[in-house]
Amino acid sequence: MKTVLITGCSSGFGLETARYFLDRDWQVIATMRTPREDLLPHSERLRVLALDITDPESIRQAVEAAGPLDVLVNNAGIGMLGALEGTSMETAREVFETNTLGTMAMIQAVLPQFRQRKTGVIVNVTSSVTLKSLPLLSVYTASKAAINAFTESLALELRQFNVRVNLVLPGRAPETRFGENAQPRMHNGIPEAYADLAQNVFPGWAQSTAVTRALDVAEAVWHAANDPACPLRLAAGADAVALAGSC
């Protein structure tokens, strides 16, 4: 029986991906900052662990408790919406600490076991905003684009150990808590000089009919985890697939 560790399972993509793997008879290590046993069906193949990917000790404890892994899914991240001019460097560092450095830290923690066994898959979930830039998302986009470039280089490093690395790029997902998640980091994020831009941009996003479902992401992650022939980059969701096709 194969084992997957998924970060950020308290809601959205991570929660749906945990359900998806659990339904397909995998052993699932579902991690979240504050563990909640009630979010997923009771199963002997499920373990819910506390994990803060910005805390080295938390990472060490979670990886040690998880034991041998076959797949690591780096899904945990935080949202952020606002103009650069209205974004404090403290907020920017927080976004990069989680979305970028947290992903790197998780990979670094599991690599020794993958390298020694000469097997393993790493799936990094980023965003389709890295395919087509959008205004008022510059810091968030940068944090995700960094992981795209990192992943492509890392894949070359790890090929010699038979360890695969893949990217899943979801589109806009209204059913998730991205907006709620981003809210604490949006204080004063739209200075008056950018108000007209925001008023023009936000309605257009809301009217878009092509969106990404959490299930789309779970399916893409499953594909990456199980198909050695899949491309390094996988768009997930109707809008993301359309963007990928136009690039």
ZAKOL-221653 format. One line per field, with one value per atom (N, C-alpha, C): residue number from 1; x, y, z; chain; residue in one letter. Coordinates in pm, whole numbers, plus 32768, in hexadecimal, padded with zeros to 4 digits. Example, Ala and Ser with C-alpha at 12.3 -4.5 7.8 and 13.67 -1.06 7.14 Angstrom:
<sites>
lumse 1,1,1,2,2,2;
xx 8527,84CE,8528,8505,8557,850A;
yy 7DC7,7E3E,7EB6,7F1F,7F96,8003;
zz 830C,830C,830C,82C4,82CA,8313;
seba A,A,A,A,A,A;
timar a,a,a,s,s,s;
</sites>
This chain:
<sites>
lumse 1,1,1,2,2,2,3,3,3,4,4,4,5,5,5,6,6,6,7,7,7,8,8,8,9,9,9,10,10,10,11,11,11,12,12,12,13,13,13,14,14,14,15,15,15,16,16,16,17,17,17,18,18,18,19,19,19,20,20,20,21,21,21,22,22,22,23,23,23,24,24,24,25,25,25,26,26,26,27,27,27,28,28,28,29,29,29,30,30,30,31,31,31,32,32,32,33,33,33,34,34,34,35,35,35,36,36,36,37,37,37,38,38,38,39,39,39,40,40,40,41,41,41,42,42,42,43,43,43,44,44,44,45,45,45,46,46,46,47,47,47,48,48,48,49,49,49,50,50,50,51,51,51,52,52,52,53,53,53,54,54,54,55,55,55,56,56,56,57,57,57,58,58,58,59,59,59,60,60,60,61,61,61,62,62,62,63,63,63,64,64,64,65,65,65,66,66,66,67,67,67,68,68,68,69,69,69,70,70,70,71,71,71,72,72,72,73,73,73,74,74,74,75,75,75,76,76,76,77,77,77,78,78,78,79,79,79,80,80,80,81,81,81,82,82,82,83,83,83,84,84,84,85,85,85,86,86,86,87,87,87,88,88,88,89,89,89,90,90,90,91,91,91,92,92,92,93,93,93,94,94,94,95,95,95,96,96,96,97,97,97,98,98,98,99,99,99,100,100,100,101,101,101,102,102,102,103,103,103,104,104,104,105,105,105,106,106,106,107,107,107,108,108,108,109,109,109,110,110,110,111,111,111,112,112,112,113,113,113,114,114,114,115,115,115,116,116,116,117,117,117,118,118,118,119,119,119,120,120,120,121,121,121,122,122,122,123,123,123,124,124,124,125,125,125,126,126,126,127,127,127,128,128,128,129,129,129,130,130,130,131,131,131,132,132,132,133,133,133,134,134,134,135,135,135,136,136,136,137,137,137,138,138,138,139,139,139,140,140,140,141,141,141,142,142,142,143,143,143,144,144,144,145,145,145,146,146,146,147,147,147,148,148,148,149,149,149,150,150,150,151,151,151,152,152,152,153,153,153,154,154,154,155,155,155,156,156,156,157,157,157,158,158,158,159,159,159,160,160,160,161,161,161,162,162,162,163,163,163,164,164,164,165,165,165,166,166,166,167,167,167,168,168,168,169,169,169,170,170,170,171,171,171,172,172,172,173,173,173,174,174,174,175,175,175,176,176,176,177,177,177,178,178,178,179,179,179,180,180,180,181,181,181,182,182,182,183,183,183,184,184,184,185,185,185,186,186,186,187,187,187,188,188,188,189,189,189,190,190,190,191,191,191,192,192,192,193,193,193,194,194,194,195,195,195,196,196,196,197,197,197,198,198,198,199,199,199,200,200,200,201,201,201,202,202,202,203,203,203,204,204,204,205,205,205,206,206,206,207,207,207,208,208,208,209,209,209,210,210,210,211,211,211,212,212,212,213,213,213,214,214,214,215,215,215,216,216,216,217,217,217,218,218,218,219,219,219,220,220,220,221,221,221,222,222,222,223,223,223,224,224,224,225,225,225,226,226,226,227,227,227,228,228,228,229,229,229,230,230,230,231,231,231,232,232,232,233,233,233,234,234,234,235,235,235,236,236,236,237,237,237,238,238,238,239,239,239,240,240,240,241,241,241,242,242,242,243,243,243,244,244,244,245,245,245,246,246,246,247,247,247;
xx 8054,8000,8058,803D,808D,805B,80B9,809B,80B8,8059,8069,805C,80B4,80A7,807D,8010,7FD8,7FD7,800C,800A,7F8F,7F61,7EF1,7E6C,7E4A,7DD1,7D56,7D5C,7CE9,7C74,7C8D,7C21,7C52,7BF7,7C1C,7C62,7CCB,7D11,7D4A,7D87,7DC6,7D63,7CF3,7C8C,7C53,7C36,7BFE,7C65,7CE4,7D4C,7D5C,7D53,7D5A,7CE6,7C6F,7BFA,7C10,7C45,7C56,7CB6,7D26,7D86,7D50,7D08,7CCF,7C6A,7C19,7BB5,7BF3,7C73,7CB8,7D1F,7D02,7D4A,7DDB,7DFD,7E81,7E7F,7EF4,7F03,7F1E,7ECE,7ED4,7F00,7F68,7F91,7F61,7EF4,7EB9,7EEB,7F2F,7F69,7F26,7F25,7EEA,7F1F,7F18,7F4C,7F05,7E80,7E31,7DE4,7E10,7DD2,7D3E,7CF0,7C61,7C3E,7C1A,7BFB,7B75,7B1E,7A96,7A8D,7AF9,7AF3,7AF3,7B29,7B37,7AF5,7ACC,7A8B,7AEB,7AB3,7B05,7B3B,7BBC,7BFA,7C7A,7C97,7D14,7D8A,7D6D,7DD7,7DF0,7DAD,7DBB,7DFC,7E5C,7E95,7E93,7E66,7E63,7ECF,7F2F,7F9F,7FA6,7FD6,7FEE,806C,8064,80D9,80CF,8138,8149,81C6,81B5,8227,8289,826B,82CB,831E,8306,8347,839C,8421,8478,845D,8443,842A,83A6,8342,82C2,82D3,8321,833C,8383,83E9,8436,83DB,8387,8330,82CB,8291,822B,8268,82DB,831A,8346,8378,83A1,8328,82B9,8240,8202,8210,81D3,8214,8296,82DC,82F8,8313,8335,82C5,82EA,8288,82A7,823E,824D,823B,81E3,81C3,81B7,81F0,81DC,8191,8121,80D4,80DD,8121,812F,80BD,8055,7FDE,7FCC,8001,7FEB,801E,7FD1,7FFA,7F9B,7FC0,7F69,7F50,7EDA,7EB6,7EDC,7EE3,7F03,7ED7,7E8A,7E57,7E72,7EAF,7EC9,7F36,7F3C,7FA6,8029,8096,8118,812C,8101,8116,80CE,8065,801A,803F,80A7,80CE,814B,8143,81B9,821B,829A,82FE,82E7,82AB,8288,8225,81C1,815E,819E,81F1,8235,8289,82D2,8324,82CD,825A,81FF,81D0,81AE,8181,81EF,8267,82D6,82FF,82F6,831C,82C6,8246,81EB,81ED,81CC,81B9,8239,82A8,8325,8383,83AD,840F,83D3,8352,8312,8310,82F6,82F9,8385,83E8,8473,8499,846F,8492,8454,83D9,8398,83E2,8408,8450,84D5,851B,859E,8590,8521,850D,84F4,84B4,8495,84FB,854E,85AB,8609,8640,869B,865E,85E1,85A5,8589,855E,8546,85CA,8631,86B3,86EB,86E2,8719,86CF,864B,85FC,85F8,8629,8626,859A,853D,84B3,8469,8402,83B3,8380,8312,82D7,82B8,82DA,82BB,825F,81ED,818F,817E,81A3,8197,8120,80C4,804C,8069,8065,807D,7FFF,8004,7F8F,7F99,7F25,7F22,7F40,7F46,7F6E,7FFE,8048,80D1,80D2,805F,8053,802A,7FD4,7FA8,7F9E,7FF2,7FF6,7F75,7F4F,7EDA,7F03,7EC0,7EE3,7EB8,7EFB,7EDD,7EFD,7F4C,7F77,800E,8057,80E5,8135,8120,816E,8147,80C6,8097,80CC,80C3,80F2,8187,81D2,8263,8283,8238,8252,8237,81D5,81B4,820F,8230,8289,8313,833D,83BE,83BD,834D,8344,8341,8305,8309,8399,83E7,8472,84C3,84AC,84EF,84D2,8454,842C,8470,8476,84B2,8547,858B,8619,862A,85D5,85DF,85C8,856E,8553,85D1,8626,86A4,8705,8706,875D,8739,86B7,8688,8674,8680,866C,86CA,8746,87A9,877F,8725,86F7,866D,863C,85B8,8548,855C,84F6,84B9,8436,83F0,83BB,83B8,8381,8322,82A9,8244,8203,81CA,817F,80EC,8093,8005,7FDE,7FA2,7F82,7EEB,7EAA,7E19,7DF7,7D7A,7D47,7CFC,7CA3,7C54,7BEB,7BE4,7B8C,7B31,7ABE,7A63,7A31,7A2E,79F9,7A5B,7AD7,7B38,7B39,7B8F,7B94,7C09,7C30,7CA2,7C89,7C13,7BF5,7BF5,7BB6,7BB2,7C3E,7C8C,7D16,7D6A,7D50,7DA0,7D79,7D00,7CC9,7D24,7D62,7DB6,7E2E,7E57,7ECC,7EA5,7E25,7DF5,7DE1,7E02,7DEF,7E43,7DFF,7E41,7E88,7E5F,7EA2,7E81,7E14,7DEE,7DF2,7E64,7E6B,7E0B,7DE8,7D87,7DAD,7E2C,7E58,7E39,7E1D,7E01,7D6D,7D1C,7C8F,7C45,7C5F,7C1B,7C42,7CC1,7CEE,7CA5,7C9C,7C59,7BC5,7B85,7AF6,7ADF,7B41,7B35,7B57,7BB5,7BE7,7B8A,7B60,7B16,7A93,7A41,79C6,79E1,7A4D,7A6F,7A90,7AD5,7AF2,7A72,7A18,799C,7944,794C,78F6,792C,79A7,79E2,7999,7971,7926,7981,79F8,7A57,7AA6,7A96,7AD8,7B14,7B58,7B95,7B4B,7B2B,7AEF,7B5E,7B48,7BAA,7BC2,7B58,7B66,7BC6,7BC7,7C24,7CB4,7CD0,7D57,7D7B,7D1D,7D35,7D53,7D09,7D20,7DAA,7DD2,7E55,7EC6,7EB6,7F1A,7F25,7EB3,7EB1,7EFB,7EE2,7F26,7FBC,7FE7,8076,80B5,806D,80A2,80B0,805A,8051,807F,8097,80BD,8149,81AD,8236,8246,81E7,81F2,81AC,816D,8123,8185,8159,81B2,81D6,8243,826D,8203,81C5,815C,80D3,8075,7FEC,7F8E,7F46,7EDF,7E67,7E23,7DB1,7D3D,7CCE,7C59,7C47,7BCA,7BAB,7BF5,7BF8,7C3C,7CD2,7D0C,7D9B,7DC4,7D73,7D8F,7D89,7D27,7D1D,7D97,7DC4,7E3B,7EB7,7EC5,7F3A,7F3D,7EC6,7EC0,7EDF,7ECE,7EE5,7F73,7FC1,8049,80AA;
yy 7F89,8000,807D,80D9,8152,81BD,8216,827E,8307,8363,83ED,844A,84AE,8519,8596,85D3,864A,86BC,872E,87A2,87F9,8840,889C,8857,87F7,87A6,87D7,884C,887A,88A5,88C1,88EC,88E6,8904,8919,88A5,88C7,8864,87F3,8814,87AF,874C,877E,8727,86CA,8700,86AE,8647,866E,8610,859F,85BF,8556,84F4,8527,84D0,8478,84B3,846D,83F6,840C,839F,8337,8364,8308,82AB,82E3,8294,822D,823F,81E4,818D,8178,8114,8136,81B4,81DC,81F4,81ED,821D,82B2,8301,8392,83D2,8425,8478,8506,852E,85B2,8612,867C,86D8,8760,87A3,8829,8869,88ED,8933,8906,8900,88D5,8858,87E2,8765,875B,872D,8714,868C,8631,85A8,859E,8605,85FC,8624,8653,8685,8615,85A2,8533,84B7,8459,83DF,838F,8351,82FC,8287,826E,8200,81D8,8156,8125,8150,817C,81A8,823F,8283,8314,833A,8397,83D5,846C,84B4,8547,857A,85C5,85F6,868E,86C5,8756,8777,87E3,880E,88A2,88E9,8974,8978,898E,8982,89F6,8A57,8AC2,8AA8,8A38,8A16,8998,89A3,892F,88BB,88D8,886C,8826,8872,8837,87DB,8806,87B3,8733,8740,86CA,8665,8695,863B,85F7,8642,8609,85A0,85BE,855F,84E1,84F3,847F,842A,846B,8420,83DB,8416,83DE,835C,834F,82D6,82D7,8263,825B,828F,82E2,831E,82F6,82F2,82DD,835F,83B7,8434,84A4,8517,8592,85F5,8628,868E,8710,8772,87F6,884F,8852,88A0,8919,8914,8980,8A04,8A6C,8AF1,8B59,8BD8,8C44,8CA2,8CE1,8D3E,8DCC,8E1D,8EAA,8EF9,8F63,8FB6,9047,908F,911D,9152,91D5,9217,9210,9208,9202,927C,92F1,936C,9369,9319,930F,9295,924D,91D2,91E9,91CE,91DC,916C,9185,911C,90AA,90C9,905F,8FFD,9034,8FDF,8F91,8FD3,8F8F,8F1B,8F32,8EC6,8E54,8E74,8E0B,8DB3,8DF3,8DA8,8D4D,8D81,8D30,8CC5,8CE5,8C84,8C07,8C19,8BA6,8B6B,8BBB,8B85,8B53,8B94,8B72,8B24,8B62,8B20,8AA8,8AB0,8A3E,89C3,89D7,8968,892E,8984,8955,8906,8938,88F6,886B,885D,87DA,8777,87A4,874C,8724,8783,8767,86FD,8700,86A2,8613,8601,8579,8543,859A,856E,84FD,84FF,8492,8407,83F5,8370,834F,83B1,8397,8373,83C1,83AA,8321,82FD,827E,8208,8214,81A6,81AC,821C,8234,8228,8265,826B,82D8,830F,8376,83DC,841D,8485,84FE,8573,85F2,8641,866D,86BC,8743,87AD,8835,887A,88A9,88EF,8985,89C3,8A54,8A9B,8ADC,8B28,8B4B,8B55,8B7D,8C12,8C60,8CEC,8CF6,8C88,8C86,8C70,8C4D,8C3C,8CBF,8D08,8D8A,8DEA,8E4E,8EAA,8EFA,8F14,8F64,8FD7,904A,90B9,909D,90DE,90D8,9050,9002,8F7F,8F6D,8FDC,8FD3,8F83,8F9B,8F56,8EC2,8EA7,8E1C,8DD2,8E10,8DD1,8DB4,8E11,8DFD,8D86,8D75,8D06,8C7F,8C7B,8C00,8BE8,8C54,8C47,8C17,8C40,8C10,8B79,8B41,8AAF,8A6A,8AA9,8A6F,8A5C,8AC7,8AC1,8A61,8A66,8A0B,8979,895C,88D2,889F,88F3,88C8,88AA,88FA,88DF,8865,885A,87E9,8765,8763,86E9,86B4,870F,86E6,86AE,86E9,86BA,862C,8610,8594,8521,853E,84D5,845F,847B,8411,83B1,83DE,8389,834D,835C,8328,8368,83E7,8433,8497,8490,84EA,8565,85D5,8651,868B,86B0,86E5,8762,87B0,8828,8816,8841,884B,88DD,8913,89A1,89B6,89CD,89E4,8A72,8A81,8B05,8B42,8B9F,8BE2,8B82,8B77,8B13,8B55,8B89,8BCF,8B79,8AF3,8A9C,8A8A,8AB4,8AA7,8B24,8B24,8B93,8BF2,8BFA,8C4F,8CE0,8D15,8DA0,8DB7,8D5A,8D64,8D59,8CFF,8CEA,8D68,8DAE,8E24,8EA1,8EA1,8F19,8F5A,8F0E,8F4E,8F99,8F76,8FB7,9023,904A,90AD,9137,9147,91C8,9234,929B,9309,92DB,9266,922E,9272,92C0,9309,939F,93E0,9471,94BC,9534,9583,958F,959B,95AB,9531,94BD,9441,941B,9470,944F,9439,948E,947D,93FA,93D7,9358,92E4,92E6,927B,9272,92E6,92E7,92AF,92BA,9283,91EF,91C6,913C,90DA,90F9,9099,9069,90C2,9091,902F,9045,8FEA,8F5F,8F58,8ED5,8E8F,8ED9,8E9D,8E68,8EA8,8E81,8E0A,8DE6,8D77,8CF5,8CAE,8C31,8BB7,8BC2,8B53,8B5B,8AF6,8AF7,8A6C,8A63,89E6,89AF,892F,88EB,88A5,8893,884B,87BF,8782,86FC,86FC,8769,8773,8769,87A9,87A8,871E,86E1,865A,85F8,8603,85A9,85C0,863E,865E,862B,863B,860A,8572,852F,849D,8473,84B9,849C,84AB,8517,852F,84C4,849A,8437,83AD,838E,8304,82EC,8355,8343,837A,8323,8352,839D,838A,83C9,8451,847C,84FA,856F,85DE,8651,868D,86D8,8715,8777,87C2,8822,87ED,87F1,87C8,8838,886F,88D2,8889,88C6,8887,88EA,88C4,891B,8955,896F,899E,8A1E,8A7C,8AFB,8AEA,8A97,8A80,8A36,89D5,898A,89E7,8A43,8AA3,8AFD,8B2A,8B81,8B37,8ABA,8A6B,8A56,8A45,8A2E,8AAA,8B20,8B9C,8BD1,8B90,8BC1,8B91;
zz 8000,8000,8000,7FA5,7F9B,7FFD,8021,8083,8048,805B,802E,80A6,80AD,810F,80C4,80F1,80AF,8114,80ED,8146,8129,818D,817C,8164,81BA,81A5,81EF,822A,8279,8222,81A1,8148,80B7,805B,7FCF,7F8B,7F40,7EEF,7F44,7FB4,8006,803F,806F,80A7,803D,7FC8,7F5B,7F2B,7F26,7EFB,7F5F,7FDF,8045,8035,801E,8007,7F8D,7F24,7EA4,7EB4,7EF5,7F0A,7F6B,7FD0,8032,7FEF,7F95,7F4C,7EF0,7ED1,7E75,7EBE,7F3D,7F8E,7FAC,7FAA,7FD7,806D,80AA,8133,812B,8172,8165,81E9,81E1,8251,822F,826D,8255,82C0,8295,82F6,82EF,8361,836C,83EB,83F1,8467,84E6,84DE,8551,8528,8552,8526,854A,84E9,84FF,84C5,851D,84F3,84AA,84BC,8485,83F2,83B7,832D,82C6,82EA,828C,82C6,8270,82A1,82FA,835F,83B5,8363,8371,8328,836D,836C,83A3,834D,82D3,8278,827F,82DA,82E7,836B,8362,83D8,83C3,8427,8423,8481,8449,8498,8497,8504,850B,84BB,846E,8421,83FF,8423,83FB,83A4,8322,82C7,82D3,8328,8342,83C0,8400,847F,846C,846D,8456,84B5,8534,8594,8576,854E,8529,84B0,844F,83D9,8402,8454,847F,84C5,851F,856A,850F,84B1,8458,83FC,83C1,8365,83B0,8429,847A,849D,84C3,84E7,846F,83F9,8381,8356,836D,8343,82AE,8272,81E4,818B,812B,80CF,8040,7FEF,7F5F,7F13,7F47,7F03,7F6A,7F48,7F96,7F3F,7F72,7F2A,7F78,7F3F,7F7C,7F4D,7F9C,7F7B,7FD5,804F,80B0,807A,808E,8062,8098,8087,80B2,803D,803E,7FD5,7FF9,7F93,7FAA,7F30,7F46,7ED9,7EFB,7E9F,7EB8,7E5F,7E52,7E05,7E52,7E0A,7E4C,7EA6,7E78,7EC5,7F4B,7F54,7FD1,8024,7FFC,803F,8092,8111,8166,8149,8163,8153,81B6,8227,8286,8248,8203,81C0,814F,8100,8091,80C4,8132,816C,819D,81D7,8206,8193,8123,80AE,8079,806C,803A,809F,811F,8186,817D,815F,8154,80C7,8064,7FDC,7F9C,7FBA,7F76,7FD2,803F,8096,80E0,8100,8141,80E9,8069,8009,7FFF,7FF5,7FEE,806B,80DE,815C,8166,8138,813A,80E0,806B,800E,804A,8083,80BF,812D,8175,81E4,81B6,8141,8113,80AF,8078,8010,803C,80B4,80D7,80C5,80F1,80E2,8050,8001,7F73,7F2D,7F4A,7F09,7F2E,7FAD,7FD9,7F9D,7F8E,7F55,7EBD,7E86,7DF5,7DBB,7E01,7DD1,7E1E,7DE0,7E22,7DBD,7DE1,7D8C,7DE2,7DAE,7DF0,7D93,7DC7,7D79,7DBC,7D75,7DA9,7D69,7DBA,7D8A,7D8B,7D14,7D0D,7CDC,7C68,7C3D,7BA9,7B69,7ADC,7ACA,7B35,7B25,7AF8,7B03,7ACE,7A37,79FE,796D,7929,796C,7939,79AF,79AF,7A21,7A2D,7AA9,7AC7,7B25,7B1B,7B74,7C03,7C60,7CEE,7D2C,7CE7,7D19,7D0B,7D04,7CE3,7D49,7DC9,7E30,7E34,7E32,7E32,7DB8,7D42,7CC7,7CD0,7D04,7D11,7D6A,7DD6,7E32,7DF0,7D97,7D51,7CD8,7C90,7C1D,7C49,7CBE,7CF2,7D01,7D2F,7D3E,7CB5,7C52,7BCC,7B9D,7BA4,7B77,7BCD,7C4F,7CAD,7C89,7C6C,7C4D,7BCF,7B6A,7AEC,7AFC,7B4B,7B66,7BBF,7C27,7C83,7C3C,7BDB,7B90,7B4E,7B1F,7AE0,7B47,7BBF,7C2A,7C57,7C5B,7C9A,7C38,7BB9,7B54,7B6C,7B96,7BAB,7C1A,7C72,7CE1,7CC6,7C4C,7C26,7C78,7C9E,7CE7,7C86,7C76,7C1A,7C63,7C1C,7C52,7BEA,7C16,7BBB,7BF4,7B9B,7BBE,7B99,7BF1,7BD1,7BDD,7B74,7B6F,7B68,7BDB,7BDD,7BAF,7B82,7B60,7BD6,7BB8,7C20,7C55,7CD8,7D17,7D7D,7D51,7DAD,7E20,7E0D,7E77,7EEB,7ED8,7F44,7F9B,8001,8061,8041,7FC0,7F9C,7FC7,7FA6,7FC8,805E,80A7,813A,8173,8139,8165,8151,80E1,80BE,810E,8145,8184,81EC,8246,82AC,8273,81FA,81BD,8159,8157,80F7,8135,81B4,81F7,81B2,8181,813A,80BA,8087,8012,7F8F,7F8E,7F14,7F34,7F22,7F38,7EDB,7F01,7EB5,7E21,7E05,7D7A,7D25,7D66,7D1D,7D24,7D5D,7D72,7CEE,7C8B,7C0A,7BC8,7BD0,7B98,7BDA,7C5E,7CA7,7C81,7C72,7C4F,7BC3,7B6D,7AE6,7AE0,7B35,7B30,7B76,7BEF,7C40,7C00,7BC4,7B85,7B14,7ACB,7A5E,7A90,7B00,7B3A,7B64,7B9F,7BD1,7B60,7AEA,7A7A,7A2C,7A42,79F9,7A19,79B1,79C5,79CB,7990,7993,7A15,7A6A,7AEC,7B08,7B77,7BA3,7C1B,7C16,7C89,7CD8,7D57,7DA8,7D70,7D39,7CFF,7C88,7C3B,7BCA,7BF9,7C68,7C9E,7CD4,7D1B,7D50,7CDF,7C72,7C00,7BC2,7BB8,7B7F,7BD9,7C5B,7CB9,7CAF,7CA7,7C99,7C1A,7BAE,7B2E,7B3F,7B7A,7B8E,7BE6,7C4D,7CAB,7C6E,7C0D,7BDD,7B4E,7B02,7A76,7A5D,7A53,7A3B,79B7,795C,78D7,78D1,793F,7939,792D,78EF,78E0,7967,796B,79E9,7A1B,79BF,79E4,79BE,7A1C,7A03,7A2C,79CB,79EB,7A25,7A87,7AC8,7ACB,7A8B,7A84,79F9,79D4,794C,7928,7986,7969,795D,79B3,79AE,792F,7907,788C,7813,7810,77A3,779E,7813,7818,77E9,7815,77EE,7758,771C,768D,763B,7679,762F,7640,769B,76B4,7647;
seba A,A,A,A,A,A,A,A,A,A,A,A,A,A,A,A,A,A,A,A,A,A,A,A,A,A,A,A,A,A,A,A,A,A,A,A,A,A,A,A,A,A,A,A,A,A,A,A,A,A,A,A,A,A,A,A,A,A,A,A,A,A,A,A,A,A,A,A,A,A,A,A,A,A,A,A,A,A,A,A,A,A,A,A,A,A,A,A,A,A,A,A,A,A,A,A,A,A,A,A,A,A,A,A,A,A,A,A,A,A,A,A,A,A,A,A,A,A,A,A,A,A,A,A,A,A,A,A,A,A,A,A,A,A,A,A,A,A,A,A,A,A,A,A,A,A,A,A,A,A,A,A,A,A,A,A,A,A,A,A,A,A,A,A,A,A,A,A,A,A,A,A,A,A,A,A,A,A,A,A,A,A,A,A,A,A,A,A,A,A,A,A,A,A,A,A,A,A,A,A,A,A,A,A,A,A,A,A,A,A,A,A,A,A,A,A,A,A,A,A,A,A,A,A,A,A,A,A,A,A,A,A,A,A,A,A,A,A,A,A,A,A,A,A,A,A,A,A,A,A,A,A,A,A,A,A,A,A,A,A,A,A,A,A,A,A,A,A,A,A,A,A,A,A,A,A,A,A,A,A,A,A,A,A,A,A,A,A,A,A,A,A,A,A,A,A,A,A,A,A,A,A,A,A,A,A,A,A,A,A,A,A,A,A,A,A,A,A,A,A,A,A,A,A,A,A,A,A,A,A,A,A,A,A,A,A,A,A,A,A,A,A,A,A,A,A,A,A,A,A,A,A,A,A,A,A,A,A,A,A,A,A,A,A,A,A,A,A,A,A,A,A,A,A,A,A,A,A,A,A,A,A,A,A,A,A,A,A,A,A,A,A,A,A,A,A,A,A,A,A,A,A,A,A,A,A,A,A,A,A,A,A,A,A,A,A,A,A,A,A,A,A,A,A,A,A,A,A,A,A,A,A,A,A,A,A,A,A,A,A,A,A,A,A,A,A,A,A,A,A,A,A,A,A,A,A,A,A,A,A,A,A,A,A,A,A,A,A,A,A,A,A,A,A,A,A,A,A,A,A,A,A,A,A,A,A,A,A,A,A,A,A,A,A,A,A,A,A,A,A,A,A,A,A,A,A,A,A,A,A,A,A,A,A,A,A,A,A,A,A,A,A,A,A,A,A,A,A,A,A,A,A,A,A,A,A,A,A,A,A,A,A,A,A,A,A,A,A,A,A,A,A,A,A,A,A,A,A,A,A,A,A,A,A,A,A,A,A,A,A,A,A,A,A,A,A,A,A,A,A,A,A,A,A,A,A,A,A,A,A,A,A,A,A,A,A,A,A,A,A,A,A,A,A,A,A,A,A,A,A,A,A,A,A,A,A,A,A,A,A,A,A,A,A,A,A,A,A,A,A,A,A,A,A,A,A,A,A,A,A,A,A,A,A,A,A,A,A,A,A,A,A,A,A,A,A,A,A,A,A,A,A,A,A,A,A,A,A,A,A,A,A,A,A,A,A,A,A,A,A,A,A,A,A,A,A,A,A,A,A,A,A,A,A,A,A,A,A,A,A,A,A,A,A,A,A,A,A,A,A,A,A,A,A,A,A,A,A,A,A,A,A,A,A,A,A,A,A,A,A,A,A,A,A,A,A,A,A,A,A,A;
timar m,m,m,k,k,k,t,t,t,v,v,v,l,l,l,i,i,i,t,t,t,g,g,g,c,c,c,s,s,s,s,s,s,g,g,g,f,f,f,g,g,g,l,l,l,e,e,e,t,t,t,a,a,a,r,r,r,y,y,y,f,f,f,l,l,l,d,d,d,r,r,r,d,d,d,w,w,w,q,q,q,v,v,v,i,i,i,a,a,a,t,t,t,m,m,m,r,r,r,t,t,t,p,p,p,r,r,r,e,e,e,d,d,d,l,l,l,l,l,l,p,p,p,h,h,h,s,s,s,e,e,e,r,r,r,l,l,l,r,r,r,v,v,v,l,l,l,a,a,a,l,l,l,d,d,d,i,i,i,t,t,t,d,d,d,p,p,p,e,e,e,s,s,s,i,i,i,r,r,r,q,q,q,a,a,a,v,v,v,e,e,e,a,a,a,a,a,a,g,g,g,p,p,p,l,l,l,d,d,d,v,v,v,l,l,l,v,v,v,n,n,n,n,n,n,a,a,a,g,g,g,i,i,i,g,g,g,m,m,m,l,l,l,g,g,g,a,a,a,l,l,l,e,e,e,g,g,g,t,t,t,s,s,s,m,m,m,e,e,e,t,t,t,a,a,a,r,r,r,e,e,e,v,v,v,f,f,f,e,e,e,t,t,t,n,n,n,t,t,t,l,l,l,g,g,g,t,t,t,m,m,m,a,a,a,m,m,m,i,i,i,q,q,q,a,a,a,v,v,v,l,l,l,p,p,p,q,q,q,f,f,f,r,r,r,q,q,q,r,r,r,k,k,k,t,t,t,g,g,g,v,v,v,i,i,i,v,v,v,n,n,n,v,v,v,t,t,t,s,s,s,s,s,s,v,v,v,t,t,t,l,l,l,k,k,k,s,s,s,l,l,l,p,p,p,l,l,l,l,l,l,s,s,s,v,v,v,y,y,y,t,t,t,a,a,a,s,s,s,k,k,k,a,a,a,a,a,a,i,i,i,n,n,n,a,a,a,f,f,f,t,t,t,e,e,e,s,s,s,l,l,l,a,a,a,l,l,l,e,e,e,l,l,l,r,r,r,q,q,q,f,f,f,n,n,n,v,v,v,r,r,r,v,v,v,n,n,n,l,l,l,v,v,v,l,l,l,p,p,p,g,g,g,r,r,r,a,a,a,p,p,p,e,e,e,t,t,t,r,r,r,f,f,f,g,g,g,e,e,e,n,n,n,a,a,a,q,q,q,p,p,p,r,r,r,m,m,m,h,h,h,n,n,n,g,g,g,i,i,i,p,p,p,e,e,e,a,a,a,y,y,y,a,a,a,d,d,d,l,l,l,a,a,a,q,q,q,n,n,n,v,v,v,f,f,f,p,p,p,g,g,g,w,w,w,a,a,a,q,q,q,s,s,s,t,t,t,a,a,a,v,v,v,t,t,t,r,r,r,a,a,a,l,l,l,d,d,d,v,v,v,a,a,a,e,e,e,a,a,a,v,v,v,w,w,w,h,h,h,a,a,a,a,a,a,n,n,n,d,d,d,p,p,p,a,a,a,c,c,c,p,p,p,l,l,l,r,r,r,l,l,l,a,a,a,a,a,a,g,g,g,a,a,a,d,d,d,a,a,a,v,v,v,a,a,a,l,l,l,a,a,a,g,g,g,s,s,s,c,c,c;
</sites>
